[in-house]
Amino acid sequence: MRHPADSELWRDFDKKYPLFADDPRSVRIGLASDGFNPFGNMSTSYSIWPVLLVPYNLPPWMCMKDPFLLLSMLIPGPKGPGNDIDVYLQPLIDELKELWEVGIEAYDAYKKENFILRAALMWTISDLPAYSYLSGWITSGYFACPICMSETTCEHLPNSQKRCYMDIVVFCQVITNGEMR
């Protein structure tokens, strides 16, 4: 798969929402977020969580490049937002809902006409801890995978207190017929 447009999920979405799919000006968005320490010093407890929007209507060689990523917010603080990230994301969620349900009037410079711009959040991009915050799913413990749930194969590593999730990607692909969701 070179681009999300090549995926089965994209085609299924087009079938389910043909009016959205028929307008090439409809925007498909990915949301990416992860926290980091801006000072590069692990003894300093401070973090910043950028929340980026990725427009997938662009060709594969452009959609993940800096000039086309949209920084929608920065969440700074002495520690990560944790489970309270939904408080920070609520205005963005409200705007994305409006773009999906109602749309906004925009101007098409090529056709020299106004149109209703609609957008859909297709994917989120994050590591497992950030996924936990964004989705509200607990990604630690025995049932860390939201797809595998009770079928998650979890073992304790010898000589440590850490858990290891065995074959989680392979099992998830079997459950979803090869399409990660």
Summary of the structure (lengths in Angstrom):
residues: 181
radius of gyration: 19.2
end to end distance: 14.6
largest distance: 67.2
contacts: 445
relative contact order: 0.14
helix: 35%
strand: 28%
